Amino acid sequence: MRTLLTTLAALALAACAQDTDDGADAGLEPGRTTLALTFVSGHLGNYWDCPEEALSLPGGGAPGAPAERAEAGDCAEDCGLLNCDAAMVVIQVENTGDVGLATLRAEDLVIHLAPPQASEILAVTDAATGAPPGPLAPGASVQIRVDFRGPPAGDWREQLPVEVDVVGDDAAGPAARESLETPGLSRLSAVAT
Protein backbone atom coordinates (compact mmCIF):
# COMPACT_ATOMS: atom_id res chain seq x y z
CA MET A 1 0.00 0.00 0.00
CA ARG A 2 2.84 2.35 0.90
CA THR A 3 4.42 1.75 -2.53
CA LEU A 4 1.14 2.63 -4.26
CA LEU A 5 0.83 5.91 -2.33
CA THR A 6 4.45 6.80 -3.07
CA THR A 7 3.93 6.11 -6.79
CA LEU A 8 0.76 8.25 -6.91
CA ALA A 9 2.51 11.11 -5.11
CA ALA A 10 5.44 10.93 -7.56
CA LEU A 11 3.05 11.03 -10.54
CA ALA A 12 1.21 14.04 -9.10
CA LEU A 13 4.50 15.93 -8.58
CA ALA A 14 5.61 15.12 -12.13
CA ALA A 15 2.32 16.42 -13.53
CA CYS A 16 2.69 19.67 -11.55
CA ALA A 17 6.25 20.16 -12.78
CA GLN A 18 5.13 19.62 -16.38
CA ASP A 19 2.33 22.23 -16.01
CA THR A 20 4.81 24.77 -14.64
CA ASP A 21 7.22 24.22 -17.54
CA ASP A 22 4.67 24.95 -20.31
CA GLY A 23 3.12 28.03 -18.69
CA ALA A 24 -0.24 26.40 -17.85
CA ASP A 25 -0.01 27.52 -14.21
CA ALA A 26 -0.16 31.13 -15.41
CA GLY A 27 -3.26 30.42 -17.55
CA LEU A 28 -1.35 31.09 -20.79
CA GLU A 29 -0.78 28.97 -23.84
CA PRO A 30 2.78 29.23 -25.21
CA GLY A 31 2.86 31.81 -28.01
CA ARG A 32 -0.51 33.35 -27.05
CA THR A 33 -1.03 37.07 -26.57
CA THR A 34 -3.81 38.62 -24.52
CA LEU A 35 -4.64 42.24 -23.73
CA ALA A 36 -5.91 43.83 -20.52
CA LEU A 37 -7.81 47.10 -21.10
CA THR A 38 -8.57 49.80 -18.53
CA PHE A 39 -10.60 52.98 -19.14
CA VAL A 40 -8.60 56.15 -18.32
CA SER A 41 -10.67 59.09 -19.58
CA GLY A 42 -12.84 60.31 -22.42
CA HIS A 43 -15.57 62.63 -23.69
CA LEU A 44 -18.08 62.84 -26.54
CA GLY A 45 -16.59 65.99 -28.08
CA ASN A 46 -18.17 69.31 -28.99
CA TYR A 47 -19.51 69.93 -32.51
CA TRP A 48 -21.36 73.23 -32.05
CA ASP A 49 -19.18 75.14 -34.58
CA CYS A 50 -18.59 72.17 -36.90
CA PRO A 51 -21.78 70.07 -37.13
CA GLU A 52 -20.52 68.41 -40.31
CA GLU A 53 -17.74 66.74 -38.28
CA ALA A 54 -20.18 64.98 -35.91
CA LEU A 55 -21.60 61.50 -36.25
CA SER A 56 -24.46 61.50 -38.71
CA LEU A 57 -27.48 60.03 -36.91
CA PRO A 58 -30.60 58.55 -38.46
CA GLY A 59 -33.33 61.18 -38.20
CA GLY A 60 -30.81 64.03 -38.39
CA GLY A 61 -29.83 64.83 -34.82
CA ALA A 62 -29.24 63.94 -31.22
CA PRO A 63 -31.97 63.49 -28.62
CA GLY A 64 -33.43 66.93 -27.90
CA ALA A 65 -31.30 68.64 -30.57
CA PRO A 66 -32.70 71.92 -31.85
CA ALA A 67 -33.91 71.99 -35.47
CA GLU A 68 -31.43 74.74 -36.37
CA ARG A 69 -28.14 75.75 -34.80
CA ALA A 70 -28.05 79.34 -33.53
CA GLU A 71 -25.50 81.51 -35.27
CA ALA A 72 -22.81 83.15 -33.17
CA GLY A 73 -23.52 86.80 -33.94
CA ASP A 74 -20.69 88.16 -31.81
CA CYS A 75 -17.89 86.18 -33.45
CA ALA A 76 -16.27 87.48 -36.62
CA GLU A 77 -14.98 85.16 -39.38
CA ASP A 78 -11.46 85.15 -37.88
CA CYS A 79 -12.52 83.74 -34.49
CA GLY A 80 -11.84 80.16 -35.51
CA LEU A 81 -13.72 77.08 -34.43
CA LEU A 82 -13.85 77.46 -30.66
CA ASN A 83 -16.45 74.73 -30.20
CA CYS A 84 -15.11 71.96 -32.39
CA ASP A 85 -13.45 69.03 -30.59
CA ALA A 86 -13.56 65.39 -31.69
CA ALA A 87 -14.80 62.79 -29.24
CA MET A 88 -12.05 60.69 -27.68
CA VAL A 89 -11.29 57.94 -25.21
CA VAL A 90 -7.96 57.07 -23.55
CA ILE A 91 -7.39 53.38 -22.76
CA GLN A 92 -4.57 51.72 -20.82
CA VAL A 93 -3.49 48.63 -22.81
CA GLU A 94 -1.32 45.93 -21.21
CA ASN A 95 0.16 43.01 -23.12
CA THR A 96 -0.55 40.16 -20.68
CA GLY A 97 0.68 37.44 -23.02
CA ASP A 98 4.11 36.12 -23.92
CA VAL A 99 4.36 37.40 -27.51
CA GLY A 100 5.32 40.95 -28.45
CA LEU A 101 3.00 43.10 -30.57
CA ALA A 102 4.15 45.20 -33.52
CA THR A 103 1.17 47.60 -33.48
CA LEU A 104 -2.12 48.37 -31.72
CA ARG A 105 -5.31 49.59 -33.37
CA ALA A 106 -8.96 50.23 -32.49
CA GLU A 107 -11.95 48.79 -34.35
CA ASP A 108 -15.72 48.62 -34.12
CA LEU A 109 -16.43 51.64 -31.93
CA VAL A 110 -20.11 51.87 -30.91
CA ILE A 111 -21.80 54.74 -29.04
CA HIS A 112 -24.66 53.49 -26.86
CA LEU A 113 -27.34 55.83 -28.14
CA ALA A 114 -30.88 54.51 -28.57
CA PRO A 115 -30.39 52.55 -30.78
CA PRO A 116 -26.59 52.03 -30.55
CA GLN A 117 -24.66 53.69 -33.39
CA ALA A 118 -21.34 52.65 -34.92
CA SER A 119 -18.94 55.58 -35.18
CA GLU A 120 -15.96 56.31 -37.42
CA ILE A 121 -12.56 56.08 -35.75
CA LEU A 122 -10.52 59.10 -36.81
CA ALA A 123 -7.13 58.34 -35.22
CA VAL A 124 -5.41 55.96 -32.80
CA THR A 125 -2.26 57.32 -31.17
CA ASP A 126 0.05 56.78 -28.22
CA ALA A 127 -1.42 59.21 -25.64
CA ALA A 128 2.05 60.30 -24.50
CA THR A 129 3.74 60.85 -27.87
CA GLY A 130 0.97 61.30 -30.46
CA ALA A 131 2.68 58.65 -32.66
CA PRO A 132 1.02 55.40 -33.76
CA PRO A 133 1.11 52.93 -30.84
CA GLY A 134 3.48 49.94 -30.85
CA PRO A 135 5.53 47.85 -30.45
CA LEU A 136 4.33 46.45 -27.12
CA ALA A 137 6.48 43.81 -25.41
CA PRO A 138 5.04 41.11 -23.14
CA GLY A 139 4.24 42.64 -19.75
CA ALA A 140 4.47 46.21 -21.08
CA SER A 141 1.63 48.73 -21.16
CA VAL A 142 0.77 51.93 -23.00
CA GLN A 143 -2.07 54.44 -22.98
CA ILE A 144 -3.70 54.86 -26.38
CA ARG A 145 -5.96 57.71 -27.46
CA VAL A 146 -8.83 56.87 -29.82
CA ASP A 147 -10.41 59.88 -31.58
CA PHE A 148 -13.85 59.27 -33.11
CA ARG A 149 -16.97 61.07 -34.35
CA GLY A 150 -19.25 61.90 -31.43
CA PRO A 151 -22.96 62.74 -31.45
CA PRO A 152 -23.96 66.13 -32.91
CA ALA A 153 -24.48 69.26 -30.81
CA GLY A 154 -27.79 69.63 -29.04
CA ASP A 155 -29.27 70.41 -25.68
CA TRP A 156 -29.16 66.76 -24.51
CA ARG A 157 -27.36 66.10 -21.23
CA GLU A 158 -27.29 62.32 -21.31
CA GLN A 159 -24.08 60.44 -20.56
CA LEU A 160 -23.40 57.69 -23.06
CA PRO A 161 -21.07 54.68 -22.78
CA VAL A 162 -18.83 53.77 -25.71
CA GLU A 163 -17.68 50.26 -26.62
CA VAL A 164 -14.46 49.76 -28.57
CA ASP A 165 -12.34 46.77 -29.63
CA VAL A 166 -8.54 47.02 -29.35
CA VAL A 167 -6.53 44.73 -31.63
CA GLY A 168 -2.84 43.91 -31.25
CA ASP A 169 -0.98 42.77 -34.36
CA ASP A 170 2.23 40.75 -34.40
CA ALA A 171 4.35 40.00 -37.46
CA ALA A 172 1.80 37.43 -38.71
CA GLY A 173 -1.31 39.62 -38.29
CA PRO A 174 -3.95 39.95 -35.56
CA ALA A 175 -2.68 38.30 -32.40
CA ALA A 176 -5.02 39.59 -29.69
CA ARG A 177 -8.41 41.32 -29.50
CA GLU A 178 -10.20 42.67 -26.45
CA SER A 179 -13.32 44.81 -25.98
CA LEU A 180 -13.84 47.64 -23.48
CA GLU A 181 -17.06 49.42 -22.52
CA THR A 182 -16.50 52.82 -20.92
CA PRO A 183 -18.63 54.38 -18.21
CA GLY A 184 -21.04 57.08 -19.43
CA LEU A 185 -19.18 59.87 -21.26
CA SER A 186 -20.32 63.50 -21.48
CA ARG A 187 -19.94 65.98 -24.31
CA LEU A 188 -17.65 68.97 -23.77
CA SER A 189 -19.26 72.23 -22.71
CA ALA A 190 -19.50 75.05 -25.23
CA VAL A 191 -17.03 77.91 -24.94
CA ALA A 192 -18.71 81.34 -24.83
CA THR A 193 -17.58 83.59 -27.69
Order of alpha helices (4+ residues) and beta strands (2+ residues): alpha-beta-beta-beta-beta-beta-beta-beta-beta
